[in-house]
Amino acid sequence: MKHPVDAHVGKRIRHRRWMLGMTQQQLADRVGIKFQQIQKYETGMNRVSASRLYDIAGVLEVPVAFFFEGLEGGRPSPTAADYLCDKEAMELVRAYYAIPEAQRRRLFDLARVLSEAAA
């Protein structure tokens, strides 16, 4: 049975890997393990050891504490980052930041107006 903290850490690994546009295979190669192990970490099926989490943090260029953000009292609490664990949302974020800044600002303003109109 998955422990909620292991599942949370796994989601944070996946989130950061997606943000960097890195595949499971690329992460596994850089950490020195098989990609299947990354899959198990990301689903929370396998617990990540402290030394392995340290190695993963180095490859993903975040402090180890990044993987525990959003935990309250040892249990995950819903955060905005939970939305970014969705692959479609991550693709949208990547596409958004690929747009030149001036156009991105106009797109942001349009999205704000549309969301206010929908409310």
MMTF fields as JSON, N, C-alpha, C and O atoms, coordinates in Angstrom:
{
  "mmtfVersion": "1.0.0",
  "mmtfProducer": "UNKNOWN",
  "numBonds": 475,
  "numAtoms": 476,
  "numGroups": 119,
  "numChains": 1,
  "numModels": 1,
  "chainsPerModel": [1],
  "groupsPerChain": [119],
  "chainIdList": ["A"],
  "bondAtomList": [4, 2, 8, 6, 12, 10, 16, 14, 20, 18, 24, 22, 28, 26, 32, 30, 36, 34, 40, 38, 44, 42, 48, 46, 52, 50, 56, 54, 60, 58, 64, 62, 68, 66, 72, 70, 76, 74, 80, 78, 84, 82, 88, 86, 92, 90, 96, 94, 100, 98, 104, 102, 108, 106, 112, 110, 116, 114, 120, 118, 124, 122, 128, 126, 132, 130, 136, 134, 140, 138, 144, 142, 148, 146, 152, 150, 156, 154, 160, 158, 164, 162, 168, 166, 172, 170, 176, 174, 180, 178, 184, 182, 188, 186, 192, 190, 196, 194, 200, 198, 204, 202, 208, 206, 212, 210, 216, 214, 220, 218, 224, 222, 228, 226, 232, 230, 236, 234, 240, 238, 244, 242, 248, 246, 252, 250, 256, 254, 260, 258, 264, 262, 268, 266, 272, 270, 276, 274, 280, 278, 284, 282, 288, 286, 292, 290, 296, 294, 300, 298, 304, 302, 308, 306, 312, 310, 316, 314, 320, 318, 324, 322, 328, 326, 332, 330, 336, 334, 340, 338, 344, 342, 348, 346, 352, 350, 356, 354, 360, 358, 364, 362, 368, 366, 372, 370, 376, 374, 380, 378, 384, 382, 388, 386, 392, 390, 396, 394, 400, 398, 404, 402, 408, 406, 412, 410, 416, 414, 420, 418, 424, 422, 428, 426, 432, 430, 436, 434, 440, 438, 444, 442, 448, 446, 452, 450, 456, 454, 460, 458, 464, 462, 468, 466, 472, 470],
  "bondOrderList": [1, 1, 1, 1, 1, 1, 1, 1, 1, 1, 1, 1, 1, 1, 1, 1, 1, 1, 1, 1, 1, 1, 1, 1, 1, 1, 1, 1, 1, 1, 1, 1, 1, 1, 1, 1, 1, 1, 1, 1, 1, 1, 1, 1, 1, 1, 1, 1, 1, 1, 1, 1, 1, 1, 1, 1, 1, 1, 1, 1, 1, 1, 1, 1, 1, 1, 1, 1, 1, 1, 1, 1, 1, 1, 1, 1, 1, 1, 1, 1, 1, 1, 1, 1, 1, 1, 1, 1, 1, 1, 1, 1, 1, 1, 1, 1, 1, 1, 1, 1, 1, 1, 1, 1, 1, 1, 1, 1, 1, 1, 1, 1, 1, 1, 1, 1, 1, 1],
  "groupList": [{"groupName": "MET", "atomNameList": ["N", "CA", "C", "O"], "elementList": ["N", "C", "C", "O"], "formalChargeList": [0, 0, 0, 0], "bondAtomList": [1, 0, 2, 1, 3, 2], "bondOrderList": [1, 1, 2], "singleLetterCode": "M", "chemCompType": "L-PEPTIDE LINKING"}, {"groupName": "LYS", "atomNameList": ["N", "CA", "C", "O"], "elementList": ["N", "C", "C", "O"], "formalChargeList": [0, 0, 0, 0], "bondAtomList": [1, 0, 2, 1, 3, 2], "bondOrderList": [1, 1, 2], "singleLetterCode": "K", "chemCompType": "L-PEPTIDE LINKING"}, {"groupName": "HIS", "atomNameList": ["N", "CA", "C", "O"], "elementList": ["N", "C", "C", "O"], "formalChargeList": [0, 0, 0, 0], "bondAtomList": [1, 0, 2, 1, 3, 2], "bondOrderList": [1, 1, 2], "singleLetterCode": "H", "chemCompType": "L-PEPTIDE LINKING"}, {"groupName": "PRO", "atomNameList": ["N", "CA", "C", "O"], "elementList": ["N", "C", "C", "O"], "formalChargeList": [0, 0, 0, 0], "bondAtomList": [1, 0, 2, 1, 3, 2], "bondOrderList": [1, 1, 2], "singleLetterCode": "P", "chemCompType": "L-PEPTIDE LINKING"}, {"groupName": "VAL", "atomNameList": ["N", "CA", "C", "O"], "elementList": ["N", "C", "C", "O"], "formalChargeList": [0, 0, 0, 0], "bondAtomList": [1, 0, 2, 1, 3, 2], "bondOrderList": [1, 1, 2], "singleLetterCode": "V", "chemCompType": "L-PEPTIDE LINKING"}, {"groupName": "ASP", "atomNameList": ["N", "CA", "C", "O"], "elementList": ["N", "C", "C", "O"], "formalChargeList": [0, 0, 0, 0], "bondAtomList": [1, 0, 2, 1, 3, 2], "bondOrderList": [1, 1, 2], "singleLetterCode": "D", "chemCompType": "L-PEPTIDE LINKING"}, {"groupName": "ALA", "atomNameList": ["N", "CA", "C", "O"], "elementList": ["N", "C", "C", "O"], "formalChargeList": [0, 0, 0, 0], "bondAtomList": [1, 0, 2, 1, 3, 2], "bondOrderList": [1, 1, 2], "singleLetterCode": "A", "chemCompType": "L-PEPTIDE LINKING"}, {"groupName": "GLY", "atomNameList": ["N", "CA", "C", "O"], "elementList": ["N", "C", "C", "O"], "formalChargeList": [0, 0, 0, 0], "bondAtomList": [1, 0, 2, 1, 3, 2], "bondOrderList": [1, 1, 2], "singleLetterCode": "G", "chemCompType": "PEPTIDE LINKING"}, {"groupName": "ARG", "atomNameList": ["N", "CA", "C", "O"], "elementList": ["N", "C", "C", "O"], "formalChargeList": [0, 0, 0, 0], "bondAtomList": [1, 0, 2, 1, 3, 2], "bondOrderList": [1, 1, 2], "singleLetterCode": "R", "chemCompType": "L-PEPTIDE LINKING"}, {"groupName": "ILE", "atomNameList": ["N", "CA", "C", "O"], "elementList": ["N", "C", "C", "O"], "formalChargeList": [0, 0, 0, 0], "bondAtomList": [1, 0, 2, 1, 3, 2], "bondOrderList": [1, 1, 2], "singleLetterCode": "I", "chemCompType": "L-PEPTIDE LINKING"}, {"groupName": "TRP", "atomNameList": ["N", "CA", "C", "O"], "elementList": ["N", "C", "C", "O"], "formalChargeList": [0, 0, 0, 0], "bondAtomList": [1, 0, 2, 1, 3, 2], "bondOrderList": [1, 1, 2], "singleLetterCode": "W", "chemCompType": "L-PEPTIDE LINKING"}, {"groupName": "LEU", "atomNameList": ["N", "CA", "C", "O"], "elementList": ["N", "C", "C", "O"], "formalChargeList": [0, 0, 0, 0], "bondAtomList": [1, 0, 2, 1, 3, 2], "bondOrderList": [1, 1, 2], "singleLetterCode": "L", "chemCompType": "L-PEPTIDE LINKING"}, {"groupName": "THR", "atomNameList": ["N", "CA", "C", "O"], "elementList": ["N", "C", "C", "O"], "formalChargeList": [0, 0, 0, 0], "bondAtomList": [1, 0, 2, 1, 3, 2], "bondOrderList": [1, 1, 2], "singleLetterCode": "T", "chemCompType": "L-PEPTIDE LINKING"}, {"groupName": "GLN", "atomNameList": ["N", "CA", "C", "O"], "elementList": ["N", "C", "C", "O"], "formalChargeList": [0, 0, 0, 0], "bondAtomList": [1, 0, 2, 1, 3, 2], "bondOrderList": [1, 1, 2], "singleLetterCode": "Q", "chemCompType": "L-PEPTIDE LINKING"}, {"groupName": "PHE", "atomNameList": ["N", "CA", "C", "O"], "elementList": ["N", "C", "C", "O"], "formalChargeList": [0, 0, 0, 0], "bondAtomList": [1, 0, 2, 1, 3, 2], "bondOrderList": [1, 1, 2], "singleLetterCode": "F", "chemCompType": "L-PEPTIDE LINKING"}, {"groupName": "TYR", "atomNameList": ["N", "CA", "C", "O"], "elementList": ["N", "C", "C", "O"], "formalChargeList": [0, 0, 0, 0], "bondAtomList": [1, 0, 2, 1, 3, 2], "bondOrderList": [1, 1, 2], "singleLetterCode": "Y", "chemCompType": "L-PEPTIDE LINKING"}, {"groupName": "GLU", "atomNameList": ["N", "CA", "C", "O"], "elementList": ["N", "C", "C", "O"], "formalChargeList": [0, 0, 0, 0], "bondAtomList": [1, 0, 2, 1, 3, 2], "bondOrderList": [1, 1, 2], "singleLetterCode": "E", "chemCompType": "L-PEPTIDE LINKING"}, {"groupName": "ASN", "atomNameList": ["N", "CA", "C", "O"], "elementList": ["N", "C", "C", "O"], "formalChargeList": [0, 0, 0, 0], "bondAtomList": [1, 0, 2, 1, 3, 2], "bondOrderList": [1, 1, 2], "singleLetterCode": "N", "chemCompType": "L-PEPTIDE LINKING"}, {"groupName": "SER", "atomNameList": ["N", "CA", "C", "O"], "elementList": ["N", "C", "C", "O"], "formalChargeList": [0, 0, 0, 0], "bondAtomList": [1, 0, 2, 1, 3, 2], "bondOrderList": [1, 1, 2], "singleLetterCode": "S", "chemCompType": "L-PEPTIDE LINKING"}, {"groupName": "CYS", "atomNameList": ["N", "CA", "C", "O"], "elementList": ["N", "C", "C", "O"], "formalChargeList": [0, 0, 0, 0], "bondAtomList": [1, 0, 2, 1, 3, 2], "bondOrderList": [1, 1, 2], "singleLetterCode": "C", "chemCompType": "L-PEPTIDE LINKING"}],
  "groupTypeList": [0, 1, 2, 3, 4, 5, 6, 2, 4, 7, 1, 8, 9, 8, 2, 8, 8, 10, 0, 11, 7, 0, 12, 13, 13, 13, 11, 6, 5, 8, 4, 7, 9, 1, 14, 13, 13, 9, 13, 1, 15, 16, 12, 7, 0, 17, 8, 4, 18, 6, 18, 8, 11, 15, 5, 9, 6, 7, 4, 11, 16, 4, 3, 4, 6, 14, 14, 14, 16, 7, 11, 16, 7, 7, 8, 3, 18, 3, 12, 6, 6, 5, 15, 11, 19, 5, 1, 16, 6, 0, 16, 11, 4, 8, 6, 15, 15, 6, 9, 3, 16, 6, 13, 8, 8, 8, 11, 14, 5, 11, 6, 8, 4, 11, 18, 16, 6, 6, 6],
  "groupIdList": [1, 2, 3, 4, 5, 6, 7, 8, 9, 10, 11, 12, 13, 14, 15, 16, 17, 18, 19, 20, 21, 22, 23, 24, 25, 26, 27, 28, 29, 30, 31, 32, 33, 34, 35, 36, 37, 38, 39, 40, 41, 42, 43, 44, 45, 46, 47, 48, 49, 50, 51, 52, 53, 54, 55, 56, 57, 58, 59, 60, 61, 62, 63, 64, 65, 66, 67, 68, 69, 70, 71, 72, 73, 74, 75, 76, 77, 78, 79, 80, 81, 82, 83, 84, 85, 86, 87, 88, 89, 90, 91, 92, 93, 94, 95, 96, 97, 98, 99, 100, 101, 102, 103, 104, 105, 106, 107, 108, 109, 110, 111, 112, 113, 114, 115, 116, 117, 118, 119],
  "secStructList": [7, 7, 7, 2, 2, 2, 2, 2, 2, 2, 2, 2, 2, 2, 2, 2, 2, 2, 2, 6, 6, 7, 7, 2, 2, 2, 2, 2, 2, 2, 2, 6, 1, 7, 2, 2, 2, 2, 2, 2, 2, 2, 2, 6, 1, 1, 7, 7, 7, 2, 2, 2, 2, 2, 2, 2, 2, 2, 2, 2, 6, 1, 7, 4, 4, 4, 4, 4, 6, 6, 3, 3, 6, 6, 3, 3, 7, 7, 7, 2, 2, 2, 2, 6, 6, 1, 2, 2, 2, 2, 2, 2, 2, 2, 2, 2, 2, 2, 1, 7, 2, 2, 2, 2, 2, 2, 2, 2, 2, 2, 2, 2, 2, 2, 2, 2, 2, 2, 7],
  "xCoordList": [0.844, 0.0, 0.89, 1.89, 0.511, 1.288, 1.111, 0.005, 2.201, 2.124, 1.873, 2.475, 1.002, 0.69, 1.917, 1.957, 2.905, 4.108, 4.908, 5.435, 5.003, 5.719, 5.033, 5.704, 3.711, 2.961, 3.187, 3.334, 3.215, 3.436, 4.833, 4.986, 5.833, 7.207, 7.298, 7.94, 6.665, 6.663, 6.029, 6.538, 4.913, 4.262, 5.169, 5.215, 5.882, 6.784, 7.969, 8.44, 8.447, 9.509, 8.99, 9.645, 7.813, 7.226, 6.989, 7.289, 6.455, 6.184, 7.453, 7.457, 8.509, 9.757, 10.37, 10.897, 10.3, 10.833, 10.095, 10.722, 8.769, 7.971, 8.316, 8.409, 8.505, 8.843, 10.138, 10.295, 11.041, 12.319, 12.253, 13.216, 11.106, 10.976, 11.83, 12.273, 12.06, 12.931, 12.087, 11.026, 12.555, 11.852, 12.282, 13.282, 11.5, 11.884, 13.226, 14.053, 13.441, 14.696, 15.88, 16.927, 15.717, 16.802, 17.136, 18.307, 16.1, 16.335, 17.024, 17.989, 16.525, 17.114, 18.58, 19.42, 18.889, 20.273, 21.179, 22.293, 20.7, 21.534, 21.696, 22.679, 20.709, 20.793, 21.517, 22.043, 21.541, 22.227, 21.355, 21.827, 20.057, 19.125, 18.301, 18.454, 17.435, 16.563, 15.318, 14.872, 14.76, 13.605, 12.395, 11.544, 12.318, 11.205, 11.199, 10.143, 12.401, 12.485, 11.931, 11.259, 12.214, 11.651, 10.13, 9.449, 9.592, 8.138, 7.579, 6.561, 8.242, 7.77, 7.867, 6.992, 8.922, 9.032, 7.894, 7.259, 7.649, 6.658, 5.238, 4.4, 4.955, 3.619, 3.512, 2.416, 4.638, 4.635, 4.66, 4.547, 4.808, 4.855, 6.142, 6.14, 7.234, 8.5, 8.892, 8.745, 9.385, 9.861, 11.25, 12.082, 11.501, 12.796, 13.694, 13.325, 14.872, 15.804, 16.331, 16.248, 16.862, 17.394, 18.518, 18.556, 19.428, 20.56, 20.094, 20.627, 19.097, 18.58, 17.816, 17.913, 17.061, 16.336, 17.319, 17.062, 18.43, 19.482, 20.035, 20.244, 20.269, 20.768, 19.737, 20.091, 18.478, 17.412, 17.282, 17.112, 17.363, 17.28, 18.402, 18.183, 19.591, 20.716, 20.483, 20.746, 19.988, 19.722, 18.604, 18.675, 17.567, 16.422, 16.638, 15.763, 17.8, 18.213, 17.244, 16.853, 16.868, 16.03, 16.59, 17.286, 16.3, 16.699, 15.834, 14.706, 16.345, 15.591, 14.24, 13.251, 14.19, 12.947, 11.83, 10.653, 12.184, 11.174, 10.175, 8.981, 10.657, 9.808, 8.808, 7.858, 9.021, 8.134, 7.222, 6.404, 7.361, 6.48, 5.042, 4.768, 4.132, 2.723, 2.289, 1.134, 3.209, 2.84, 2.52, 3.27, 1.416, 1.06, 0.803, -0.094, 1.572, 1.391, 1.608, 0.973, 2.512, 2.806, 1.798, 1.889, 0.838, -0.177, -0.185, -0.037, -0.363, -0.42, -1.623, -2.713, -1.413, -2.522, -2.638, -1.619, -3.847, -4.001, -3.355, -3.53, -2.61, -1.957, -2.132, -2.607, -1.744, -1.777, -0.884, -1.154, 0.173, 1.09, 0.379, 0.81, -0.706, -1.437, -1.996, -2.062, -2.395, -2.894, -1.779, -2.033, -0.557, 0.562, 1.05, 1.969, 0.458, 0.798, 0.055, 0.318, -0.872, -1.612, -0.784, -0.296, -0.628, 0.231, -0.256, 0.551, -1.558, -2.103, -1.801, -1.458, -1.924, -1.623, -0.149, 0.197, 0.715, 2.143, 2.464, 3.291, 1.809, 2.025, 1.563, 2.2, 0.46, -0.049, 0.94, 1.181, 1.506, 2.486, 3.728, 4.234, 4.219, 5.397, 5.118, 5.944, 3.944, 3.582, 3.46, 3.891, 2.877, 2.701, 4.054, 4.206, 5.021, 6.318, 7.169, 8.213, 6.733, 7.43, 7.011, 7.668, 5.919, 5.416, 6.24, 6.56, 6.586, 7.324, 6.57, 5.339, 7.319, 6.74, 5.589, 4.567, 5.715, 4.647, 3.355, 2.274, 3.469, 2.284, 1.744, 0.532, 2.647, 2.24, 1.402, 0.416, 1.776, 1.023, -0.393, -1.351, -0.518, -1.849, -2.695, -3.894, -2.065, -2.773, -3.242, -4.36, -2.398, -2.758, -3.958, -4.893, -3.931, -5.054, -6.346, -7.411, -6.244, -7.418, -7.962, -9.17, -7.074, -7.507, -8.198, -9.196, -7.678, -8.282, -9.691, -10.62, -9.865, -11.183, -12.16, -13.306, -11.705, -12.589, -12.991, -14.139, -12.054, -12.398, -13.377, -14.25, -13.233, -14.175, -15.552, -16.557, -15.613, -16.893, -17.594, -18.823, -16.805, -17.364, -17.885, -18.697, -17.433, -17.81, -19.202, -19.653],
  "yCoordList": [-1.186, 0.0, 1.252, 1.319, 2.221, 3.455, 4.31, 4.448, 4.872, 5.85, 7.204, 7.499, 8.036, 9.328, 10.213, 10.96, 10.139, 10.96, 10.456, 11.257, 9.128, 8.576, 8.982, 9.319, 8.951, 9.365, 10.843, 11.235, 11.663, 13.099, 13.375, 14.159, 12.74, 12.915, 12.488, 13.163, 11.383, 10.914, 11.911, 12.139, 12.508, 13.528, 14.729, 15.309, 15.09, 16.246, 15.928, 16.802, 14.682, 14.278, 14.409, 15.011, 13.841, 13.9, 15.345, 15.718, 16.144, 17.561, 18.283, 18.97, 18.128, 18.824, 18.273, 19.032, 16.968, 16.367, 16.906, 17.236, 17.0, 17.552, 19.016, 19.459, 19.764, 21.184, 21.356, 22.327, 20.436, 20.5, 19.855, 19.914, 19.235, 18.554, 17.307, 16.925, 16.677, 15.505, 14.229, 14.188, 13.196, 11.914, 11.104, 11.409, 10.071, 9.172, 8.515, 8.329, 8.167, 7.536, 8.474, 8.053, 9.738, 10.706, 10.88, 10.92, 10.983, 11.116, 9.865, 9.955, 8.709, 7.445, 7.342, 6.946, 7.696, 7.631, 8.526, 8.139, 9.72, 10.679, 10.298, 10.666, 9.546, 9.097, 7.762, 7.404, 7.019, 5.732, 4.558, 3.589, 4.644, 3.546, 3.274, 3.968, 2.274, 1.951, 2.84, 3.246, 3.139, 4.033, 3.449, 4.193, 2.112, 1.492, 1.903, 2.021, 2.121, 2.553, 3.973, 4.283, 4.828, 6.188, 6.109, 6.846, 5.215, 5.028, 4.663, 5.207, 3.75, 3.312, 4.428, 4.56, 5.234, 6.384, 7.373, 7.861, 7.66, 8.674, 8.27, 9.134, 6.987, 6.532, 6.329, 6.132, 6.376, 6.145, 4.674, 4.325, 3.807, 2.371, 1.983, 1.077, 2.657, 2.44, 3.718, 4.825, 3.535, 4.656, 5.06, 4.201, 6.368, 6.878, 7.017, 7.672, 6.399, 6.526, 7.965, 8.713, 8.328, 9.686, 9.974, 11.053, 9.034, 9.266, 9.367, 10.164, 8.556, 8.614, 9.919, 10.521, 10.358, 11.621, 12.784, 13.738, 12.696, 13.711, 13.741, 14.814, 12.564, 12.487, 13.039, 13.779, 12.684, 13.154, 14.672, 15.356, 15.189, 16.645, 17.352, 18.409, 16.779, 17.375, 17.406, 18.414, 16.299, 16.235, 17.195, 17.848, 17.285, 18.143, 19.594, 20.442, 19.863, 21.222, 21.902, 23.054, 21.152, 21.694, 21.224, 20.209, 21.939, 21.435, 20.233, 20.105, 19.371, 18.189, 18.606, 17.892, 19.74, 20.209, 20.416, 20.366, 20.647, 20.838, 19.683, 19.896, 18.473, 17.289, 17.166, 16.386, 17.933, 17.867, 19.084, 19.165, 20.036, 21.209, 20.751, 19.867, 21.348, 20.993, 19.925, 19.5, 19.483, 18.514, 19.265, 20.142, 18.911, 19.503, 18.367, 17.552, 18.305, 17.25, 15.86, 14.892, 15.772, 14.478, 14.02, 12.898, 14.872, 14.529, 15.602, 16.788, 15.171, 16.157, 17.073, 16.634, 18.339, 19.281, 19.787, 20.006, 19.977, 20.419, 21.787, 22.705, 21.902, 23.165, 23.419, 22.559, 24.609, 24.925, 23.967, 23.676, 23.475, 22.543, 21.255, 20.577, 20.897, 19.684, 19.771, 18.765, 20.963, 21.133, 20.873, 20.393, 21.188, 21.022, 19.587, 19.295, 18.69, 17.28, 16.65, 15.506, 17.404, 16.946, 17.225, 18.339, 16.214, 16.356, 17.472, 18.237, 17.569, 18.613, 19.999, 20.911, 20.16, 21.452, 21.797, 22.955, 20.797, 21.042, 21.459, 22.343, 20.821, 21.2, 22.632, 23.379, 23.011, 24.373, 25.383, 26.435, 25.071, 25.958, 26.098, 27.204, 24.984, 25.044, 25.886, 26.706, 25.677, 26.444, 27.933, 28.788, 28.23, 29.62, 30.325, 31.449, 29.681, 30.316, 30.324, 30.974, 29.609, 29.652, 30.881, 31.235, 31.527, 32.716, 33.925, 34.05, 34.815, 36.036, 36.818, 36.814, 37.479, 38.103, 39.058, 38.994, 39.935, 40.906, 40.201, 40.572, 39.189, 38.433, 37.601, 37.436, 37.08, 36.276, 37.119, 36.631, 38.372, 39.27, 39.488, 39.504, 39.656, 39.856, 38.595, 38.672, 37.437, 36.174, 36.017, 35.563, 36.387, 36.319, 37.218, 36.81, 38.442, 39.37, 38.805, 38.917, 38.195, 37.577, 36.453, 36.362, 35.597, 34.488, 35.0, 34.426, 36.066, 36.645, 37.136, 36.869, 37.849, 38.373, 37.223, 37.27, 36.199, 35.051, 34.327, 33.905, 34.181, 33.493, 34.303, 33.739, 35.632, 36.492, 36.438, 36.47, 36.356, 36.278, 34.95, 34.882, 33.897, 32.569, 32.423, 31.54, 33.268, 33.143, 33.637, 33.593],
  "zCoordList": [0.0, 0.0, 0.0, 0.715, -0.803, -0.903, 0.346, 0.868, 0.808, 1.884, 1.229, 0.197, 1.8, 1.185, 0.95, -0.028, 1.823, 1.638, 0.439, -0.333, 0.276, -0.878, -2.18, -3.156, -2.198, -3.389, -3.678, -4.836, -2.633, -2.793, -3.351, -4.288, -2.783, -3.259, -4.725, -5.529, -5.07, -6.452, -7.408, -8.506, -6.989, -7.821, -8.031, -9.115, -6.984, -7.09, -8.014, -8.742, -7.984, -8.906, -10.343, -11.194, -10.599, -11.94, -12.372, -13.506, -11.475, -11.762, -12.207, -13.228, -11.454, -11.789, -13.079, -13.893, -13.261, -14.487, -15.702, -16.709, -15.623, -16.72, -16.967, -18.113, -15.878, -16.028, -16.812, -17.553, -16.653, -17.359, -18.743, -19.507, -19.065, -20.347, -20.44, -21.523, -19.307, -19.227, -19.219, -18.596, -19.908, -19.892, -18.665, -18.014, -18.373, -17.284, -17.596, -16.702, -18.853, -19.247, -19.031, -18.54, -19.394, -19.204, -17.729, -17.352, -16.893, -15.456, -14.921, -14.162, -15.318, -14.847, -15.247, -14.439, -16.491, -16.959, -16.133, -15.78, -15.826, -15.085, -13.619, -12.975, -13.094, -11.695, -11.603, -10.549, -12.72, -12.727, -12.347, -11.752, -12.697, -12.413, -13.671, -14.676, -13.616, -14.748, -14.706, -13.632, -15.887, -15.937, -15.208, -14.722, -15.13, -14.412, -12.942, -12.321, -12.395, -11.0, -10.855, -9.872, -11.833, -11.811, -11.856, -11.142, -12.696, -12.764, -11.394, -10.968, -10.714, -9.399, -8.372, -7.516, -8.447, -7.54, -7.792, -6.857, -9.075, -9.416, -9.051, -8.791, -9.026, -8.632, -7.124, -6.599, -6.434, -4.998, -4.628, -3.453, -5.624, -5.342, -4.625, -3.792, -4.941, -4.238, -3.509, -4.027, -2.315, -1.506, -1.989, -2.283, -2.071, -2.505, -1.277, -0.303, -1.327, -0.209, -0.146, -1.12, 0.994, 1.181, 0.195, -0.395, 0.009, -0.898, -2.346, -3.118, -2.717, -4.088, -4.305, -5.375, -3.308, -3.43, -3.571, -4.305, -2.869, -2.977, -4.408, -4.974, -4.984, -6.362, -7.347, -8.265, -7.162, -8.046, -7.946, -8.956, -6.734, -6.545, -7.298, -7.889, -7.279, -7.995, -9.495, -10.151, -10.036, -11.48, -11.862, -12.903, -11.025, -11.322, -10.874, -11.048, -10.303, -9.918, -8.951, -9.139, -7.91, -6.845, -5.501, -5.449, -4.418, -3.107, -2.728, -3.205, -1.889, -1.46, -0.866, -1.029, -0.188, 0.426, -0.595, -0.239, -1.85, -2.909, -2.93, -3.142, -2.712, -2.821, -1.667, -1.747, -0.602, 0.554, 0.668, 1.585, -0.264, -0.245, -0.435, -1.248, 0.308, 0.208, 1.19, 1.174, 2.055, 3.087, 4.376, 4.805, 4.97, 6.267, 7.236, 7.016, 8.292, 9.279, 8.694, 9.114, 7.723, 7.13, 6.093, 5.594, 5.764, 4.759, 3.681, 3.972, 2.416, 1.34, 1.491, 1.858, 1.207, 1.169, -0.257, -0.911, -0.754, -2.135, -2.348, -1.547, -3.436, -3.775, -5.258, -5.999, -5.678, -7.109, -7.881, -9.046, -7.251, -7.924, -8.311, -9.244, -7.613, -7.964, -9.381, -10.088, -9.793, -11.153, -12.161, -13.266, -11.782, -12.695, -12.78, -13.545, -12.015, -12.129, -13.3, -13.67, -13.88, -15.041, -16.294, -16.485, -17.145, -18.333, -19.252, -19.78, -19.446, -20.317, -19.759, -20.512, -18.454, -17.829, -18.001, -18.234, -17.888, -18.058, -19.494, -19.718, -20.459, -21.858, -22.098, -22.84, -21.473, -21.6, -21.007, -21.6, -19.853, -19.224, -20.097, -20.287, -20.627, -21.505, -22.744, -23.144, -23.353, -24.548, -24.212, -24.986, -23.067, -22.636, -22.527, -23.006, -21.91, -21.721, -22.99, -23.03, -24.021, -25.308, -26.12, -27.099, -25.714, -26.407, -25.964, -24.782, -26.896, -26.512, -25.435, -25.396, -24.571, -23.374, -23.666, -22.982, -24.647, -24.927, -25.326, -24.871, -26.171, -26.585, -25.433, -25.287, -24.62, -23.459, -22.514, -21.962, -22.319, -21.431, -21.953, -21.181, -23.271, -23.868, -23.722, -23.457, -23.894, -23.722, -22.278, -22.031, -21.335, -19.919, -19.632, -18.943, -20.16, -19.959, -20.547, -19.941, -21.735, -22.361, -21.487, -21.268, -20.986, -20.131, -18.871, -18.435, -18.288, -17.077, -17.394, -16.632, -18.506, -18.892, -19.131, -18.681, -19.835, -20.109, -18.825, -18.686, -17.885, -16.642, -15.805, -15.146, -15.829, -15.09, -15.717, -15.007, -17.054, -17.748, -17.477, -17.457, -17.268, -17.02, -15.592, -15.318, -14.696, -13.282, -13.001, -11.856]
}
